[in-house]
Amino acid sequence: MSAEQVTPEQIVEQMPQFLDPAKAGSTSATIQFDISGDNAGKYWVRIHDGSAEAGKGEAENPNLTLMAESGDFVKIMLGQIDGTAAFMQGKLKIKGDMGLAIKMQSLFKRPS
């Protein structure tokens, strides 16, 4: 799957089906995505009871907010850019629960 063919909205919509329930365990959190650039938008994923749901718009009281340019966001989520490296380079900004940001990488399986 090429990053140029995928939008941030498509990624967030599909995130619930890639959640690993065993790793999610009792995690209860809301993650807000603030995407800028060509495919700008606001999206959220809510994790609870070993499952997840996704939506468009502003989440109420998110535990974690991730901010990135749309192209970088897609590449991070597809595993083409390492999330930690993106953060260190300023391509990914994080507000809120840093522990959740680190854990998030293992909560979701990468699409193949």
C-alpha positions in Angstrom: 0.0 0.0 0.0 1.5 3.3 -1.1 1.3 6.3 1.2 0.3 8.5 -1.8 -2.8 6.3 -2.2 -4.1 6.5 1.4 -5.7 9.4 3.2 -5.5 10.1 7.0 -9.3 9.6 7.1 -9.0 6.1 5.6 -6.3 5.1 8.1 -8.3 6.3 11.2 -11.5 4.7 9.9 -9.6 1.3 9.7 -7.7 1.6 13.0 -10.4 -0.2 15.1 -10.0 -3.4 13.0 -6.3 -3.4 13.5 -6.5 -3.1 17.3 -4.9 -6.0 19.1 -7.4 -6.8 21.9 -4.9 -8.8 23.9 -2.5 -5.8 24.0 -5.3 -3.3 24.6 -6.4 -5.2 27.7 -8.1 -2.8 30.0 -6.8 0.3 28.2 -9.4 3.1 28.2 -8.3 6.1 26.2 -9.3 8.6 23.5 -6.7 9.6 20.9 -7.2 12.8 18.9 -5.5 13.2 15.5 -5.0 16.8 14.3 -3.9 16.5 10.7 -2.7 19.5 8.6 -1.7 19.8 4.9 -3.4 18.5 1.8 -5.8 16.1 3.6 -6.3 18.1 6.8 -8.9 17.1 9.3 -9.6 16.1 12.9 -10.2 12.5 13.8 -10.3 10.4 16.9 -10.0 6.8 18.1 -11.5 5.6 21.4 -10.2 2.4 23.0 -12.2 0.6 25.6 -12.9 -2.9 26.8 -10.5 -4.5 24.3 -12.1 -2.8 21.3 -12.0 0.5 19.5 -14.2 2.9 17.5 -13.2 5.8 15.3 -14.8 9.0 14.2 -14.3 12.4 12.6 -14.2 15.7 14.4 -13.1 16.9 17.8 -13.0 14.3 20.6 -14.1 15.4 24.1 -11.2 15.4 26.6 -8.7 13.2 24.7 -6.0 11.5 26.7 -3.6 12.1 23.8 -3.4 14.4 20.8 -1.1 13.7 17.9 -0.4 16.4 15.4 1.2 15.9 12.0 1.1 16.9 8.3 -1.1 14.4 6.4 1.7 12.9 4.3 3.9 12.3 7.4 1.0 10.9 9.4 0.2 8.3 6.7 3.8 7.2 6.5 4.1 7.0 10.3 0.9 4.9 10.5 2.0 2.6 7.6 5.4 2.1 9.3 7.3 3.9 6.5 8.6 6.4 9.1 9.4 5.5 12.7 7.0 7.3 15.1 9.8 8.1 17.5 12.1 9.4 14.8 9.2 11.5 13.4 8.7 13.0 16.9 12.4 13.8 17.3 12.5 15.5 13.9 9.4 17.6 14.8 7.2 15.8 12.2 5.0 14.5 14.9 3.8 16.6 17.8 2.4 15.0 21.0 0.2 16.6 23.6 -1.0 14.6 26.6 -0.2 11.1 27.8 3.3 10.3 26.5 3.1 6.7 27.9 0.0 6.2 25.8 1.8 7.6 22.7 4.6 5.0 23.2 2.2 2.2 23.9 0.0 3.1 20.9 2.6 1.6 18.5 2.0 -1.9 20.0 -1.8 -1.6 20.4 -2.4 -1.6 16.6 -1.1 -4.1 14.1 0.3 -2.6 10.9 -1.7 -3.2 7.7 0.2 -5.4 5.3 
